[in-house]
């Protein structure tokens, strides 16, 4: 189960993407999480998934 706090979620997901998974889809498939829910939770704090970086990044102006 992932943390509900979006700032902690941001850190946790990016760490897992960096250390273990080649993509967000792979992370979600392996861990049984919803890609849409993660994206929505992080969009609420101004972040988006960048597939080229394999990380969530802050939108400009955040």
N, C-alpha and C positions, 0 to 999 in steps of 0.2 A: 504494500500500500504506500502510495506516495504522500508526501506532506501536503497539507492544505495551504500553508503559507506560501504565496507565490514567489517570494524572494528566496526562501529555502529551496523550493522546487527548482527555481532557475539554477541555483548552484549545484544541486544534486544531479539534475538532468545533464547539465553541461559536463560535469565530472564523469558521469557514466558514458556519455558520448565520446569524450576524449580517451578514456581509459579502456573501454570495453566494446563499444558498438560502432559499426561503420555508418549507421544511419539512424534516424529517429524511428523509421518503420521497423528496423531490426530490433531496437530497444523495446518498442511497444509489443512486438510479436513475442519476444523472449520473456518479457516480464508481465505480459497479459494486461497492459495498460492501453488506454484509448489515446491515440494520436490527436484526435480532435479535442479531447478534454485538456490535454497538456497544452496544445497550441492556444486554446481559448484562455486558460488560466494565465499563461505567460503573456498573451496579448493584452490582458487586463492591466499589466504593469509596463506595457509599451515594448514588449520584446517579440521577435519573430524568429522562426527557424530559418537558417541559411544553410541549405544543403551543401553548397560548395565548401563551407567552413565546418560543416557537421556540428553546428552549435547554434544556440539561441543567442541573438545579439539585440542590443537595445536599438530601438528606432531612433532616428535623429530627433533631437528636441526632448528626449527623455531626461 
